[in-house]
């Protein structure tokens, strides 16, 4: 690894983090086999070591100068940070954290519910929320960190270890005993000093210390906390690369430049306008890491345009003080476009995954004279994308241009609709339902794969799906659920399935990214204008509806979630893409209603995660995103009940916008937090109906009926009985049938018991 302070003819190239699940999701499968008892801990550790070494070697072979370590995790980097500094919740026990206890914190134990999850800034990655309490020991446990640094060193690779910064870590967590997290800062910094000191003793020269909180609105007292923290950490004998990403520094720019770190990384993709000002305020001893290749999206970098930016910065601070890097960790993009053999070759040529982004950095640093062929090929591909006719649909653009305000409003307000819906649906108090999907068993996945490969016919596959759908409905009837779903056995993914039926989308075969733990998603790629040629879900919802006399719920993914969980085109506004999707879903909602489906759920779990990190930008985003949902759902009669679902995010700050969605029922995750979120809904005076989840589906643990009764009683301290629905936290596709049946039986029995006490 070249030292960033070494004078070179070209800027140094650096990476901030590499995808850790494996090129073929090896970590996912190893983890799940370990959890099922099919793989030993020794074999799991061996798989992890192989994946780390492959990543390091790939980056070295590409010519990258600065390669990260400690970017690997078995589950989540925030949980890793808590283990490292000795701040894991005391309710899981004390002392060094074994792998078993590590996974208990993430996935539940027999004695404790798992730590809460929420979204990592405005991404679809989930992290485990730190629990700040006064009893935390803050005794560092550096085994993993030092072992991985030494492991890379044994391969001849001197890495730059990655740490989450102390102030960002505090802000990512929540107090569980009333303590002000800032009161923990002295103990926390003492732990960080020890960790950094051990890294220095192990031979590290630089450490990447991630302080993404600097691109957010800092709470009162935290700017001063940054100053005191980094003044204290300055005594450690190694160089810190203060790393920010996901947005601009804004009013924290002067603060970031004044903290005295040896380097500063900025996001020059999402906030290219900050580059000039940062260059002006950068201290003379500091290295600038320019995050110029997009670490969150999959479009080819524009080498010609970026070279001009690099030349301008180099002219002011010199190549010896400049590093070229991705905007953020490459955790958020797939591995390698070479794994794609089914994509349209023309569209594929416009894409860049993690391996290609590393190569782009090296080419950019070499410049157009040394890397002339690469620059020329990059320019050809960009120009080809600009002239592609497949990206434009004049009819769709005309529809957007002529939308009226009436397209965004239901025919009547909720108070009128609810009377009609209660009369027509005939549901009891505390109606029970699920969020949509039921277990996607190995048999279901095997049949889907066989159909995709063409080894079974359409007719045989449809017969199989009909059988599974009917079995699912009979199970729900036996369990006693009030509003049923068809189970979604025909669907591969809640976003991909819809994208496959909409124009403007394309799909990878191996474009997997980590969502949390072993959970991986394969985001669709939106490359053109979006439209719907024919109904998507009506056939299966209608078939399921014909099998029961109970209300059947149609299941759709909302426009903002489809937008946020896809790799989105970067040549038109996100608002226009979302509204195009909203128009397509509006047609689907109306077709479901016409087919007799009177309960329709349009999931929007990603509404909150798309919120800009700066409050000043919230109003514009919330305006167009709420309108996208209403565009999709407002074309139905008063008797059709619109549900939405949200999970694993913080709602308090946007409750007025959630109310503005005007969904008749909202369901959400609350089991891990014991209904904590409902208090915010009560303070807001949320008028519509709410289904707070009482079964945490991200764990194999089955809660007892009595536990669920307790949660419902907590909910009734906040909600009126006529407001309350009873449901799990999220969809059940990742669970097994035995635990699902047991948990839902307990759920329905809990609802019956609590309902009886209300009559």
Order of alpha helices (4+ residues) and beta strands (2+ residues): beta-alpha-alpha-beta-alpha-alpha-beta-beta-beta-alpha-beta-alpha-beta-alpha-beta-alpha-beta-alpha-beta-alpha-beta-alpha-beta-alpha-alpha-alpha-alpha-alpha-alpha-alpha-beta-alpha-beta-beta-beta-beta-alpha-beta-alpha-beta-alpha-beta-alpha-beta-alpha-beta-alpha-beta-alpha-alpha
